[in-house]
Amino acid sequence: MNPRERHWTVIELATVFNLSQDTVRGLFRDEPGVLKIFHRRRGTRIHVTLRIPESVAQRVYERLTRGAR
């Protein structure tokens, strides 16, 4: 992983891919290389923030569009 590489938020990729945020979360939740930040808010469930490196976003995009040709 390159820390200087651009890391996308779920909202940003949802806009770029023209998909819902839930769909983007589902696509990247278990993808290798995605940075997952876990935090708990006072007595509530654990919240997970995803940061998706540009190289991972490109890999998933290519995988999804490969079958569309």
C-alpha distances in whole Angstrom, upper triangle without the diagonal:
4,6,9,8,11,11,14,16,18,21,20,19,22,24,22,23,26,26,26,24,25,24,20,20,21,19,16,17,16,13,10,7,9,10,13,15,19,22,26,28,32,33,31,29,25,23,19,18,15,12,11,8,10,9,10,13,14,14,16,18,19,20,22,24,24,27,29,30
4,5,5,9,10,13,16,19,21,19,19,22,24,22,23,26,26,27,25,26,25,22,21,23,21,18,19,19,16,14,10,12,11,15,17,20,23,27,29,33,34,32,30,27,24,21,19,16,13,12,8,10,9,11,14,15,15,17,19,20,21,23,25,25,29,30,31
4,5,8,8,12,15,18,20,18,18,22,23,22,23,26,26,26,24,25,25,22,21,23,22,18,19,20,17,15,11,12,10,14,15,18,21,24,27,30,32,30,28,25,22,19,17,15,11,11,9,11,12,13,15,16,17,19,21,22,23,25,27,28,31,32,33
4,6,9,12,15,18,20,18,18,22,22,21,23,26,26,27,24,27,26,22,22,25,23,20,21,22,19,18,14,14,13,17,17,21,23,27,29,32,34,33,31,27,25,22,19,16,13,12,10,10,12,14,15,16,18,20,21,22,24,25,27,28,31,32,33
4,6,10,13,16,18,15,15,19,19,17,19,22,23,24,22,24,23,19,20,22,20,17,19,20,17,15,12,12,12,16,17,21,23,27,29,32,34,32,30,27,24,21,18,15,11,10,6,7,8,10,12,12,14,16,17,18,20,22,23,24,27,28,29
4,6,10,13,14,12,12,16,16,14,16,19,20,21,19,21,21,17,18,20,18,16,18,19,17,16,13,12,12,15,16,20,22,26,27,31,33,31,29,25,22,19,16,13,9,8,6,6,9,10,10,12,14,15,16,18,20,21,22,23,26,27,28
4,7,10,12,10,10,14,15,13,15,18,18,18,16,18,18,14,14,17,16,13,15,16,14,14,11,9,9,12,13,17,19,22,24,27,29,27,25,22,19,15,12,9,6,5,4,6,9,9,9,12,14,14,15,17,19,19,21,23,26,26,28
4,7,8,6,6,10,11,10,12,14,14,15,12,15,15,11,12,15,13,11,13,16,14,15,12,10,10,12,13,17,19,22,23,27,28,26,24,21,18,15,11,8,6,5,6,7,10,10,8,11,14,13,13,16,18,18,19,22,24,24,26
4,5,5,6,9,10,11,12,14,13,13,10,12,13,10,10,13,13,11,12,15,14,16,14,11,10,11,12,15,16,19,20,24,25,23,21,18,15,12,8,7,5,6,9,10,13,12,11,14,16,15,15,19,20,19,21,23,25,25,28
4,6,5,6,9,10,10,12,10,9,6,9,9,6,7,10,10,9,10,14,13,16,14,11,12,12,13,15,17,19,20,24,25,22,19,17,14,11,9,7,7,8,11,12,15,13,11,14,16,14,14,18,18,17,19,22,23,23,26
4,6,5,6,9,10,10,9,8,6,10,11,8,9,13,13,12,14,17,17,19,18,15,15,15,16,18,19,21,21,24,26,23,21,19,16,14,11,10,10,11,14,14,17,16,13,16,18,16,16,20,20,19,20,24,25,24,27
4,5,5,6,9,10,10,11,9,13,13,10,12,15,14,13,15,18,17,19,17,15,15,16,17,20,21,23,24,27,29,26,24,22,19,16,13,11,10,10,12,11,15,14,11,14,16,15,14,18,19,18,19,22,24,23,25
4,5,5,6,8,8,9,8,11,10,7,10,12,11,10,13,16,14,17,16,13,14,16,17,20,22,24,25,29,30,27,25,23,19,16,14,11,10,9,11,10,13,11,8,11,13,11,11,14,15,14,15,19,20,19,22
4,6,5,6,5,6,5,9,8,6,9,11,11,11,14,17,16,19,18,15,17,17,19,21,22,24,25,28,29,26,24,22,19,17,14,13,13,12,14,14,16,14,11,14,16,13,12,16,17,14,16,19,20,19,22
4,6,5,7,8,9,12,11,10,13,15,14,15,17,20,19,22,21,18,19,20,21,24,25,27,27,31,32,29,27,25,22,20,17,15,15,14,16,15,17,16,13,15,17,15,14,17,19,16,17,21,22,20,23
4,6,8,10,11,14,13,10,14,16,14,14,18,20,18,20,19,17,19,20,22,25,26,29,29,33,34,31,29,27,24,21,18,16,15,13,14,12,15,14,11,12,15,13,11,14,16,14,14,18,19,18,20
4,5,9,10,12,10,9,12,13,11,13,16,18,17,19,19,17,19,20,23,25,27,29,30,33,34,31,29,27,24,21,19,16,16,13,15,13,15,14,10,11,13,11,9,12,13,11,11,15,16,15,17
4,7,9,12,10,10,13,14,13,15,18,20,19,22,22,20,22,22,24,26,28,30,30,33,34,31,29,27,24,22,20,18,18,16,18,17,19,17,14,15,17,14,12,15,17,14,14,18,18,16,19
4,7,8,6,7,10,11,11,13,15,18,17,21,21,18,20,20,22,24,25,27,28,31,32,28,26,25,21,19,18,16,17,15,18,17,19,17,13,15,17,14,12,16,16,13,14,18,18,16,20
4,5,5,6,9,10,11,13,14,17,17,21,21,18,20,19,21,22,23,24,24,28,28,25,22,22,19,17,16,15,16,16,19,19,21,18,15,18,19,16,15,19,18,16,17,21,21,20,23
4,5,5,6,9,10,11,12,15,16,19,19,16,17,16,17,18,19,21,21,24,25,21,19,18,15,14,12,11,13,13,16,17,19,17,14,17,18,15,15,19,19,17,19,22,22,22,25
4,5,5,6,9,10,10,14,15,18,19,16,17,16,17,18,19,20,21,24,24,20,18,17,14,13,13,12,14,14,18,19,21,18,16,19,19,16,16,20,19,16,19,22,22,22,25
4,5,5,6,9,10,13,13,17,18,15,17,17,19,20,22,23,24,27,27,24,21,20,17,15,15,13,15,14,17,18,19,16,13,16,16,13,13,16,15,13,15,18,18,18,22
4,5,5,6,8,11,11,14,15,12,14,14,16,18,20,22,23,27,27,24,21,19,16,14,12,10,11,10,13,14,15,12,10,13,14,10,11,15,14,12,15,18,18,18,21
4,6,5,5,9,10,13,14,11,12,11,13,14,17,19,20,23,24,20,17,15,13,10,10,8,10,10,14,15,16,13,12,15,15,12,14,17,16,15,18,20,21,21,25
4,6,5,8,9,13,15,12,14,13,16,17,19,21,22,26,25,22,19,17,15,13,13,11,13,12,16,17,18,14,13,16,15,12,14,17,15,13,17,19,19,20,23
4,6,8,7,11,13,11,14,14,17,18,21,23,25,28,28,25,22,20,17,15,14,11,13,11,14,14,14,11,10,12,11,8,10,13,11,10,13,15,16,17,20
4,6,5,8,9,7,10,10,13,15,18,21,23,26,27,23,20,18,15,12,11,8,9,8,11,12,12,9,8,12,11,8,11,14,12,12,15,17,18,19,22
4,6,9,10,8,10,9,12,13,16,18,20,24,23,20,17,15,13,10,10,8,10,10,13,15,15,12,12,15,14,12,15,17,16,15,19,21,21,23,26
4,6,9,8,10,10,13,14,18,20,23,26,26,23,19,17,15,12,13,10,12,11,14,16,15,11,13,16,14,12,15,17,15,15,19,20,21,23,25
4,6,6,10,10,14,16,20,22,25,28,28,26,22,19,18,14,14,11,11,9,11,13,12,8,10,12,10,9,12,14,12,13,17,17,19,21,23
4,6,9,10,14,16,20,23,26,29,29,27,24,21,19,15,15,12,12,10,10,13,11,8,11,13,10,10,14,15,14,16,19,19,21,23,25
4,6,9,13,15,19,22,25,29,29,27,24,21,19,15,14,11,9,8,7,10,9,7,10,12,11,11,14,16,15,17,20,20,23,24,26
4,6,10,13,16,19,22,26,26,24,21,18,15,12,10,7,6,5,7,10,10,7,9,12,12,11,14,16,16,17,20,21,23,24,27
4,7,10,13,17,19,23,24,22,19,16,13,10,8,6,5,6,8,12,12,10,12,15,15,15,18,20,20,21,23,25,27,28,30
4,6,10,13,16,19,20,18,15,12,10,6,6,5,7,9,11,15,16,13,15,18,18,17,20,22,21,22,25,27,28,29,32
4,7,10,13,16,17,16,14,10,8,6,5,6,8,11,14,17,19,17,18,21,21,20,23,25,25,25,28,30,32,33,35
4,7,10,13,14,12,10,7,6,5,7,9,11,15,17,21,22,20,21,24,24,23,25,28,27,27,31,32,34,35,38
4,7,10,11,10,9,6,5,7,8,12,14,17,20,23,25,23,23,27,27,26,28,31,31,30,33,36,37,38,41
4,6,7,6,6,5,6,9,11,15,17,21,24,27,29,26,27,30,30,29,31,34,33,33,36,38,39,40,43
4,6,5,7,7,8,11,13,16,19,23,25,29,31,28,28,32,33,31,33,36,35,35,38,40,41,41,44
4,6,9,10,11,14,16,20,23,26,29,32,34,32,32,36,36,34,36,40,39,38,41,44,44,45,48
4,7,9,11,15,18,21,24,27,30,34,35,33,33,37,37,35,37,40,39,38,41,44,44,45,48
4,7,9,12,15,19,22,25,28,31,33,30,30,34,34,32,34,37,36,35,38,40,41,41,45
4,6,10,13,16,20,22,26,29,30,27,27,31,31,29,31,34,32,32,35,37,37,38,42
4,7,10,13,16,19,22,26,27,24,25,28,28,26,28,31,30,30,33,35,36,36,40
4,7,10,13,16,20,23,24,22,22,25,26,24,26,29,28,27,30,33,33,34,37
4,6,10,13,16,19,21,18,18,22,22,20,22,25,25,24,27,29,30,31,34
4,7,10,13,16,18,16,16,19,20,18,20,24,23,23,26,28,29,30,33
4,6,10,13,14,12,12,16,16,15,17,20,20,20,22,24,26,27,29
4,7,10,12,10,10,14,15,14,16,19,19,19,22,24,26,26,29
4,6,8,6,6,10,11,11,12,15,16,16,18,20,22,23,25
4,5,5,6,9,10,11,12,14,16,17,18,20,23,23,25
4,5,5,6,9,10,10,12,14,15,16,18,21,21,23
4,5,5,6,9,10,11,12,14,15,16,19,20,21
4,5,5,6,8,10,11,12,14,15,18,19,21
4,5,5,6,9,10,11,12,14,17,17,19
4,6,5,6,9,10,10,12,15,16,17
4,5,5,6,9,10,11,14,15,16
4,5,5,6,9,10,12,13,15
4,5,5,6,8,11,11,13
4,5,5,6,9,10,11
4,6,5,8,10,11
4,6,7,8,10
4,5,5,7
4,6,6
4,6
4
